[in-house]
């Protein structure tokens, strides 16, 4: 086995999830992530944790959703499992990135709403999501398999403590700010971040960060006004969205379009009331990610990007006792800032993808 698989498992268990002896750990393993699961199991054994391994397959999910009558239940047995877990690890990496493409949107919406308590329960654990490089993901990224493995491990096996220090400056700017404005081609968007707390997402639950790789600073915007173009293609529920345009008034999407799979965008927006509002503003800062791969786990962390998520807001960004945007979905859409400007309270923080504290910034 590639030594880097073991290194990946070590970062996941030790740095990201901070697993301790006696922790009850649910490990959700995708079809193609067997090798990483073996390495993770070894690390959990060394730590004296208690793993429970589940199988996660988009093809299995497709068969279930396509055959069901649409009256879904929460699944109390699965809820009990998650509620009794200390840590939840999701190891992604399937065989077909479009396995769910032909499942009717109504079925996916109904299932998403019914299983919302499961997602809430997972978020109460020390949960971390990562991905094992597979041939299907390499194909989706337009890369040779060997090339894709190099890309993944360059993004995952970082000096995360050092990167956390670099990203702290962006967190300070957002925590002190009241309004963020983004301007570029077909984009002029303003959103309030007043009374919000930004998360320095350095791939560890210690930082309220739950993705590996990570490398972003995110917060929960509100009172969004204007229009935005998302020109980075992204696959949602097996369908590739391209050149998504959204118009906001009073914080809500009032108009939308997409050059490809507009019907899937509409399905997302119609999931529930919260799906037409933003739950996240994320600023990519991982310079180890140097190309788009049609995988949001990587693409949204790229240093020249900003992403906005339709749907659920994260509690870590909100004042204690305040409920942010609620939704059964959290769908990230990405815009390339290599030709744009981001301002916080009227001051330029990033121009053409370069932050003001980086070499090459032009004020």
Buried (B, 14 or more C-beta within 10 A) or exposed (E): EEEBBBBBBBBBBBBBBBBEEEBBBBBBBBBBBEBBBBBBBBBBEEBEBBBEBEEBBBEEBBEBBEEEEEEBEBBEEBBEBBBEBBBBBBBBBBBBBBBBBEBEBEBBBBBBBBBBBBBBBBBEBBBBBBBBBBEBBBBBBEBEEEEBBEBBBBBBBBEBEEBBEBBBBBBEBBBEBEBBBBBBEEBEBBBBBEEBBBBBBBBBBBBBBBBBBBBBBBBBBBBBBBBBBBBBBBBBBBBBBBBBBBBBEEBBBEEBEBEEBBEBBEBBBEBBEBBBBBBBBBBBBBBBBEEBBBBBBBBBBBBBBBBBBBBBBBBBBBEEEEEBBBBBBBBBBBBBBEEBBBBBEEEBBBBBBBBBEEEEBEE
